[in-house]
Amino acid sequence: MQLVDLTPNDPHVIAVFDDIDRLINSLYPVATAQSLTLSELSSPNVHAIGLKNEDGIIACGAIVKQFDNVLYGEIRRLYVKPSYRGKGLSRRIMQNLLHYAGDAQIPLIRLETGPKQTQSINLYEDLGFVRCGKFGDYDDSPLSVFMELGLSKE
């Protein structure tokens, strides 16, 4: 298994983004989805990574540098294929993204997830994230859980 950068034209990346969209659309109304698109992977403010093996991209995640009165990085597209869950891959992706954010001097990490994604929420809380108010272009919604983590400068 190797860590790779996600690129928009890679068939494995396209397939895993389709998997993520199917999952999210099965859990929540499509209108609530604000996912990172394939074309946005080429943006200079996006750092997207995946774990790849003979089955393709089996886990992925991205951090998008944003500014909304304060510089922050937003976690997007954190996902692990069902047959690979429970092996610590989402934690590995998150730790890599948080390390990247520290190197890039991004002082605050934010994310939006849904209340049905309890395992994700548990991971985020275990990593030190706390619930916060809405941010960016998100609407306040009972279908959204907003979380953030301040990164120390040490």
C-alpha positions in Angstrom: 0.0 0.0 0.0 1.4 3.4 -1.0 0.5 7.0 -0.2 -0.3 8.9 -3.5 -1.4 12.3 -4.5 -4.9 12.3 -6.0 -5.2 13.6 -9.6 -8.5 14.3 -11.4 -7.8 12.1 -14.4 -6.8 9.0 -12.6 -9.5 6.3 -13.1 -8.9 5.0 -9.5 -9.6 8.5 -8.2 -12.7 8.9 -10.3 -14.0 5.5 -9.0 -13.4 6.3 -5.4 -15.1 9.7 -5.8 -18.1 7.9 -7.3 -18.1 5.5 -4.3 -18.1 8.5 -1.9 -20.9 10.3 -3.8 -23.1 7.1 -3.7 -22.5 6.7 0.1 -23.3 10.3 0.9 -26.3 10.4 -1.4 -27.6 7.3 0.3 -27.4 8.9 3.7 -28.4 12.5 3.0 -30.4 14.5 0.5 -28.3 15.4 -2.6 -29.0 19.1 -2.0 -26.9 19.0 1.2 -23.8 17.7 -0.4 -20.9 20.1 -0.8 -18.2 17.8 -1.9 -14.8 18.5 -3.4 -15.0 17.9 -7.1 -12.5 16.1 -9.3 -11.6 19.3 -11.1 -10.8 21.0 -7.8 -8.1 18.5 -7.1 -5.8 20.5 -9.4 -6.4 23.7 -7.4 -3.3 25.1 -5.6 -5.2 25.3 -2.3 -6.0 21.6 -2.3 -3.8 18.8 -0.9 -5.5 15.4 -1.7 -4.0 12.1 -0.9 -5.0 8.4 -1.0 -3.8 5.0 0.0 -3.5 2.8 -3.1 -3.0 -1.0 -3.5 -3.9 -3.6 -6.1 -7.6 -2.7 -5.6 -7.0 1.0 -6.5 -7.6 3.9 -4.1 -8.8 2.3 -0.8 -8.7 5.4 1.4 -8.5 9.1 0.7 -8.9 12.5 2.1 -8.1 16.1 1.3 -7.5 19.4 3.0 -8.6 22.6 1.3 -7.0 25.9 2.3 -9.8 28.4 3.0 -10.2 31.9 4.4 -13.3 33.1 6.3 -12.0 35.9 8.6 -9.3 33.4 9.5 -7.1 31.0 7.6 -8.2 27.4 8.0 -7.9 24.1 6.3 -11.1 22.2 5.6 -11.1 18.4 5.6 -13.0 16.9 2.6 -13.6 13.5 1.1 -12.3 11.4 4.0 -13.3 7.9 3.0 -12.3 4.3 3.3 -13.7 1.5 1.1 -16.0 -0.7 3.2 -13.8 -3.8 2.9 -10.9 -1.9 4.4 -12.6 -0.2 7.3 -11.5 -0.9 10.9 -7.8 -1.0 10.0 -6.9 2.5 11.0 -6.7 3.9 7.4 -8.9 7.0 8.0 -6.7 7.8 11.1 -3.6 7.4 8.9 -5.0 9.7 6.2 -6.1 12.3 8.9 -2.7 12.3 10.6 -1.0 12.8 7.2 -3.3 15.7 6.4 -2.8 17.3 9.9 1.0 17.0 9.5 0.7 18.7 6.1 -1.4 21.5 7.7 1.3 22.0 10.3 4.0 22.2 7.7 1.9 24.6 5.7 1.3 26.8 8.8 -2.5 26.4 8.6 -3.5 27.2 12.2 -7.1 25.8 12.3 -8.7 22.7 10.8 -12.4 22.5 10.2 -14.8 20.0 8.8 -18.4 19.3 8.2 -19.8 15.8 8.5 -23.2 14.3 9.1 -24.9 13.0 12.3 -25.3 9.5 10.7 -21.5 9.2 10.4 -20.9 8.4 14.1 -17.6 6.5 13.5 -16.2 9.5 11.7 -17.3 11.8 14.5 -15.7 9.5 17.0 -12.4 9.5 15.1 -12.5 13.3 14.8 -13.2 13.7 18.6 -10.4 11.2 19.3 -8.0 13.4 17.2 -9.0 16.4 19.3 -11.7 18.0 17.2 -14.5 19.8 19.0 -17.9 20.8 17.7 -18.3 24.4 16.5 -20.7 26.6 14.7 -21.2 26.6 10.9 -18.5 28.1 8.7 -17.9 29.1 5.1 -20.8 28.7 2.8 -22.5 26.0 4.9 -26.1 26.5 6.2 -27.0 25.6 9.7 -28.7 22.3 9.4 -29.6 19.3 11.5 -27.9 17.2 8.8 -24.5 18.9 9.5 -22.1 18.5 12.3 -19.3 21.1 12.3 -16.0 20.5 14.0 -12.7 22.2 14.4 -9.2 21.7 15.7 -6.6 24.4 16.5 -3.1 23.3 15.7 -0.4 24.4 18.1 2.6 26.4 16.8 5.0 24.1 18.6 
